[in-house]
């Protein structure tokens, strides 16, 4: 059974940086795309950034220029470097990895809080 394990969340002051990691374990799967989503209380879960096996990236307008997604497909690991963090970036961040067949695995979520 494949599981995604996230790490790197925490409390940071506005303007600070965090790096999230998400690694797959427990099985061999071929991943087509990896991404990060976030959900703040009372809001829906929204896409933050994604990257395909070919290296194509996509970002939400609200994070473009501040966040950078990268991936190691050999290890089924995806990272999210978050710079210039703002209070509105506060949310639970979820990792998602999608197979070539379209099946999606989700992580358990990691809390990111931006506050002074």
N, CA, C and O of each residue as an XYZ file, in Angstrom:
464
protein
N       0.844     -1.180      0.000
C       0.000      0.000      0.000
C       0.890      1.244      0.000
O       1.684      1.447      0.918
N       0.751      2.066     -1.027
C       1.559      3.272     -1.130
C       1.036      4.321     -0.167
O      -0.170      4.547     -0.066
N       1.953      4.954      0.533
C       1.610      6.064      1.419
C       2.514      7.237      1.102
O       3.683      7.066      0.756
N       1.952      8.438      1.225
C       2.729      9.654      1.041
C       2.987     10.255      2.419
O       2.064     10.447      3.210
N       4.245     10.546      2.689
C       4.631     11.106      3.982
C       5.172     12.506      3.766
O       6.168     12.705      3.071
N       4.499     13.473      4.374
C       4.887     14.872      4.220
C       5.671     15.335      5.445
O       5.514     14.809      6.547
N       6.514     16.330      5.217
C       7.254     16.930      6.316
C       7.625     18.354      5.944
O       7.569     18.738      4.776
N       8.005     19.137      6.953
C       8.511     20.472      6.699
C       7.584     21.609      7.089
O       7.977     22.773      7.014
N       6.378     21.302      7.500
C       5.480     22.375      7.912
C       5.890     22.972      9.244
O       6.798     22.473      9.908
N       5.209     24.050      9.629
C       5.507     24.668     10.907
C       5.041     26.093     10.963
O       4.252     26.550     10.136
N       5.553     26.797     11.971
C       5.220     28.199     12.189
C       6.370     29.066     11.704
O       7.530     28.819     12.034
N       6.039     30.078     10.922
C       7.064     30.973     10.387
C       6.512     32.393     10.384
O       5.304     32.597     10.266
N       7.389     33.357     10.512
C       6.972     34.757     10.475
C       6.741     35.212      9.035
O       7.321     34.648      8.107
N       5.910     36.212      8.846
C       5.732     36.754      7.495
C       7.070     37.151      6.878
O       7.922     37.751      7.533
N       7.232     36.800      5.605
C       8.486     37.040      4.910
C       9.462     35.890      4.998
O      10.478     35.879      4.302
N       9.166     34.922      5.845
C      10.053     33.786      6.022
C       9.874     32.716      4.962
O       9.109     32.874      4.011
N      10.606     31.616      5.151
C      10.605     30.531      4.176
C      10.411     29.186      4.868
O      10.779     29.001      6.028
N       9.829     28.266      4.130
C       9.710     26.873      4.545
C       9.886     25.987      3.324
O       9.631     26.410      2.196
N      10.321     24.760      3.553
C      10.431     23.785      2.478
C       9.672     22.529      2.879
O       9.974     21.896      3.891
N       8.686     22.185      2.073
C       7.898     20.983      2.301
C       8.451     19.839      1.460
O       8.925     20.045      0.343
N       8.384     18.637      2.012
C       8.801     17.439      1.293
C       7.689     16.405      1.358
O       6.916     16.369      2.315
N       7.616     15.573      0.341
C       6.612     14.505      0.301
C       7.234     13.309     -0.402
O       7.612     13.391     -1.571
N       7.338     12.208      0.312
C       7.937     11.003     -0.244
C       6.936      9.860     -0.229
O       6.178      9.695      0.727
N       6.939      9.080     -1.288
C       6.078      7.895     -1.370
C       6.809      6.687     -0.822
O       8.004      6.508     -1.056
N       6.081      5.862     -0.091
C       6.675      4.646      0.446
C       5.648      3.523      0.431
O       4.445      3.767      0.337
N       6.133      2.300      0.525
C       5.246      1.163      0.673
C       4.891      0.441     -0.600
O       4.115     -0.514     -0.560
N       5.433      0.861     -1.739
C       5.118      0.155     -2.976
C       5.766      0.809     -4.172
O       6.282      1.923     -4.090
N       5.731      0.102     -5.281
C       6.308      0.618     -6.519
C       5.185      1.119     -7.402
O       4.312      0.354     -7.811
N       5.215      2.399     -7.691
C       4.226      2.976     -8.591
C       4.932      3.897     -9.561
O       5.987      4.459     -9.263
N       4.330      4.039    -10.724
C       4.864      4.950    -11.730
C       4.018      6.222    -11.699
O       2.832      6.210    -12.028
N       4.649      7.296    -11.302
C       3.943      8.555    -11.091
C       4.080      9.454    -12.307
O       5.175      9.642    -12.836
N       2.961     10.004    -12.742
C       2.958     10.929    -13.874
C       3.109     12.367    -13.414
O       3.856     13.140    -14.013
N       2.400     12.726    -12.353
C       2.429     14.104    -11.894
C       2.408     14.157    -10.378
O       1.838     13.288     -9.717
N       3.031     15.180     -9.844
C       3.057     15.405     -8.397
C       2.649     16.855     -8.138
O       2.891     17.737     -8.962
N       2.036     17.080     -7.000
C       1.599     18.438     -6.726
C       1.328     18.690     -5.263
O       1.337     17.789     -4.425
N       1.085     19.970     -4.996
C       0.744     20.408     -3.651
C      -0.573     21.172     -3.703
O      -0.811     21.977     -4.604
N      -1.412     20.903     -2.728
C      -2.683     21.585     -2.562
C      -2.716     22.163     -1.141
O      -1.934     21.760     -0.279
N      -3.623     23.101     -0.914
C      -3.764     23.622      0.436
C      -5.228     23.907      0.736
O      -6.041     24.166     -0.151
N      -5.523     23.847      2.026
C      -6.890     24.084      2.467
C      -6.855     24.843      3.785
O      -6.321     24.369      4.788
N      -7.438     26.034      3.752
C      -7.584     26.853      4.952
C      -8.962     26.576      5.562
O      -9.869     26.136      4.855
N      -9.130     26.826      6.861
C     -10.436     26.569      7.493
C     -11.566     27.283      6.774
O     -11.495     28.483      6.510
N     -12.609     26.528      6.463
C     -13.770     27.091      5.801
C     -13.646     27.231      4.299
O     -14.583     27.663      3.627
N     -12.478     26.863      3.766
C     -12.252     26.992      2.327
C     -12.147     25.624      1.670
O     -11.989     24.610      2.351
N     -12.233     25.598      0.357
C     -12.038     24.358     -0.381
C     -10.537     24.112     -0.541
O      -9.717     25.003     -0.319
N     -10.205     22.894     -0.926
C      -8.820     22.531     -1.174
C      -8.445     23.002     -2.577
O      -9.085     22.623     -3.558
N      -7.417     23.820     -2.665
C      -6.995     24.408     -3.942
C      -5.601     23.956     -4.332
O      -4.758     23.683     -3.477
N      -5.371     23.881     -5.627
C      -4.054     23.550     -6.149
C      -3.104     24.711     -5.901
O      -3.450     25.870     -6.129
N      -1.903     24.388     -5.434
C      -0.859     25.386     -5.228
C       0.167     25.310     -6.347
O       0.512     26.321     -6.959
N       0.649     24.102     -6.609
C       1.671     23.914     -7.635
C       1.677     22.454     -8.058
O       1.328     21.567     -7.278
N       2.077     22.214     -9.300
C       2.165     20.844     -9.801
C       3.346     20.725    -10.746
O       3.823     21.711    -11.309
N       3.806     19.489    -10.905
C       4.920     19.210    -11.820
C       4.703     17.836    -12.431
O       4.367     16.878    -11.735
N       4.900     17.752    -13.747
C       4.757     16.482    -14.429
C       6.109     15.781    -14.514
O       7.153     16.355    -14.204
N       6.055     14.522    -14.945
C       7.299     13.768    -15.088
C       8.228     14.429    -16.100
O       9.450     14.314    -16.006
N       7.633     15.122    -17.066
C       8.436     15.814    -18.078
C       8.988     17.144    -17.608
O       9.737     17.803    -18.328
N       8.611     17.542    -16.381
C       9.154     18.780    -15.834
C       8.289     20.000    -16.037
O       8.686     21.106    -15.672
N       7.114     19.825    -16.613
C       6.219     20.970    -16.782
C       5.607     21.351    -15.436
O       5.101     20.497    -14.709
N       5.659     22.629    -15.118
C       5.147     23.105    -13.837
C       3.960     24.044    -14.034
O       3.795     24.677    -15.077
N       3.151     24.103    -12.993
C       1.997     24.996    -12.986
C       1.835     25.530    -11.570
O       2.013     24.797    -10.597
N       1.497     26.812    -11.461
C       1.371     27.452    -10.155
C       0.064     28.226    -10.060
O      -0.434     28.756    -11.054
N      -0.476     28.284     -8.864
C      -1.583     29.191     -8.613
C      -1.063     30.625     -8.709
O       0.085     30.900     -8.361
N      -1.899     31.516     -9.172
C      -1.481     32.909     -9.339
C      -0.987     33.499     -8.013
O      -0.071     34.321     -7.999
N      -1.587     33.083     -6.922
C      -1.278     33.667     -5.630
C       0.125     33.317     -5.118
O       0.641     33.975     -4.215
N       0.736     32.281     -5.697
C       2.062     31.866     -5.208
C       3.144     31.982     -6.263
O       4.327     31.828     -5.959
N       2.754     32.251     -7.495
C       3.749     32.313     -8.579
C       4.794     33.369     -8.257
O       4.468     34.495     -7.881
N       6.057     32.985     -8.412
C       7.154     33.898     -8.115
C       7.661     33.793     -6.682
O       8.749     34.277     -6.369
N       6.874     33.159     -5.811
C       7.297     32.991     -4.417
C       7.563     31.517     -4.072
O       8.440     31.211     -3.265
N       6.809     30.626     -4.680
C       6.939     29.188     -4.417
C       7.583     28.503     -5.619
O       7.395     28.911     -6.765
N       8.344     27.457     -5.328
C       8.965     26.663     -6.388
C       8.760     25.184     -6.099
O       9.103     24.695     -5.022
N       8.197     24.478     -7.073
C       8.003     23.037     -6.926
C       9.108     22.313     -7.680
O       9.525     22.739     -8.757
N       9.573     21.220     -7.104
C      10.563     20.384     -7.776
C      10.284     18.933     -7.394
O       9.636     18.646     -6.388
N      10.791     18.034     -8.224
C      10.495     16.628     -7.971
C      11.635     15.709     -8.334
O      12.432     16.012     -9.222
N      11.711     14.599     -7.654
C      12.644     13.529     -7.969
C      11.781     12.315     -8.306
O      11.354     11.579     -7.417
N      11.532     12.116     -9.586
C      10.620     11.049     -9.980
C      11.203      9.664     -9.728
O      10.458      8.698     -9.562
N      12.519      9.560     -9.697
C      13.131      8.261     -9.401
C      12.801      7.823     -7.981
O      12.737      6.629     -7.687
N      12.592      8.803     -7.103
C      12.287      8.503     -5.708
C      10.836      8.805     -5.356
O      10.431      8.649     -4.205
N      10.059      9.233     -6.335
C       8.673      9.640     -6.076
C       8.601     10.613     -4.903
O       7.812     10.449     -3.973
N       9.445     11.620     -4.983
C       9.511     12.636     -3.946
C       9.297     14.007     -4.582
O       9.844     14.300     -5.645
N       8.505     14.834     -3.927
C       8.233     16.173     -4.433
C       8.485     17.174     -3.314
O       8.245     16.892     -2.140
N       8.972     18.349     -3.700
C       9.309     19.403     -2.757
C       8.552     20.687     -3.120
O       8.176     20.909     -4.270
N       8.348     21.508     -2.111
C       7.780     22.827     -2.330
C       8.582     23.824     -1.511
O       8.497     23.843     -0.283
N       9.366     24.656     -2.198
C      10.102     25.714     -1.543
C       9.207     26.946     -1.499
O       8.783     27.453     -2.537
N       8.923     27.425     -0.283
C       8.021     28.559     -0.114
C       8.798     29.732      0.474
O       9.302     29.660      1.595
N       8.887     30.796     -0.287
C       9.584     32.011      0.143
C       8.598     33.170      0.272
O       7.480     33.114     -0.239
N       9.029     34.203      0.951
C       8.205     35.406      1.116
C       6.800     35.050      1.575
O       5.808     35.516      1.013
N       6.735     34.231      2.587
C       5.440     33.743      3.047
C       4.594     34.862      3.631
O       5.099     35.796      4.254
N       3.291     34.738      3.411
C       2.316     35.729      3.863
C       1.309     35.047      4.805
O       1.128     33.831      4.747
N       0.665     35.827      5.661
C      -0.352     35.214      6.535
C      -1.431     34.457      5.763
O      -1.956     33.459      6.257
N      -1.763     34.916      4.566
C      -2.786     34.231      3.783
C      -2.314     32.898      3.213
O      -3.109     32.163      2.628
N      -1.045     32.580      3.371
C      -0.561     31.252      2.983
C      -0.835     30.208      4.063
O      -0.601     29.018      3.851
N      -1.322     30.645      5.205
C      -1.628     29.718      6.294
C      -2.711     28.733      5.880
O      -3.801     29.122      5.460
N      -2.390     27.450      6.008
C      -3.312     26.392      5.596
C      -2.692     25.036      5.919
O      -1.530     24.945      6.313
N      -3.478     24.003      5.746
C      -2.938     22.645      5.730
C      -2.546     22.338      4.290
O      -3.352     22.482      3.370
N      -1.318     21.921      4.109
C      -0.791     21.629      2.778
C      -0.782     20.112      2.560
O      -0.298     19.351      3.398
N      -1.328     19.696      1.419
C      -1.438     18.280      1.080
C      -0.628     17.977     -0.182
O      -0.641     18.732     -1.154
N       0.057     16.875     -0.129
C       0.778     16.369     -1.291
C      -0.132     15.421     -2.071
O      -0.918     14.678     -1.484
N      -0.016     15.455     -3.383
C      -0.778     14.561     -4.252
C       0.155     14.004     -5.312
O       0.913     14.744     -5.940
N       0.095     12.703     -5.505
C       0.857     12.071     -6.576
C      -0.092     11.220     -7.409
O      -0.841     10.400     -6.876
N      -0.051     11.424     -8.722
C      -0.996     10.803     -9.644
C      -0.284      9.845    -10.582
O       0.738     10.187    -11.179
N      -0.832      8.642    -10.707
C      -0.227      7.646    -11.579
C      -0.584      7.903    -13.040
O      -1.451      8.723    -13.341
N       0.089      7.198    -13.937
C      -0.220      7.299    -15.361
C      -1.658      6.869    -15.630
O      -2.275      7.326    -16.592
N      -2.180      6.012    -14.805
C      -3.553      5.560    -14.977
C      -4.590      6.487    -14.373
O      -5.791      6.234    -14.470
N      -4.121      7.567    -13.747
C      -5.046      8.551    -13.199
C      -5.417      8.362    -11.748
O      -6.251      9.098    -11.221
N      -4.808      7.381    -11.088
C      -5.126      7.189     -9.667
C      -4.307      8.177     -8.845
O      -3.117      8.372     -9.090
N      -4.966      8.800     -7.862
C      -4.312      9.818     -7.051
C      -4.096      9.347     -5.625
O      -5.015      8.852     -4.972
N      -2.883      9.506     -5.159
C      -2.543      9.272     -3.760
C      -2.424     10.638     -3.074
O      -1.924     11.601     -3.654
N      -2.897     10.693     -1.828
C      -2.840     11.938     -1.063
C      -2.067     11.718      0.235
O      -2.127     10.650      0.845
N      -1.341     12.757      0.636
C      -0.706     12.734      1.936
C      -1.691     13.116      3.030
O      -2.842     13.459      2.760
N      -1.222     13.052      4.260
C      -2.093     13.301      5.404
C      -2.223     14.792      5.715
O      -3.092     15.197      6.487
N      -1.369     15.590      5.120
C      -1.419     17.031      5.334
C      -0.415     17.491      6.369
O      -0.130     16.788      7.339
N       0.119     18.684      6.147
C       1.042     19.297      7.100
C       0.653     20.761      7.277
O       0.384     21.463      6.302
N       0.625     21.208      8.514
C       0.167     22.564      8.811
C       1.272     23.579      8.564
O       2.410     23.405      9.001
N       0.916     24.635      7.859
C       1.803     25.784      7.675
C       1.082     27.002      8.256
O      -0.028     27.336      7.843
N       1.719     27.647      9.205
C       1.154     28.833      9.833
C       2.124     29.989      9.686
O       3.282     29.902     10.095
N       1.637     31.076      9.095
C       2.453     32.278      8.899
C       1.889     33.360      9.800
O       0.793     33.870      9.571
N       2.652     33.704     10.827
C       2.149     34.650     11.819
C       3.311     35.277     12.572
O       4.346     34.647     12.790
N       3.121     36.523     12.964
C       4.135     37.191     13.781
C       3.804     37.035     15.262
O       4.541     37.530     16.115
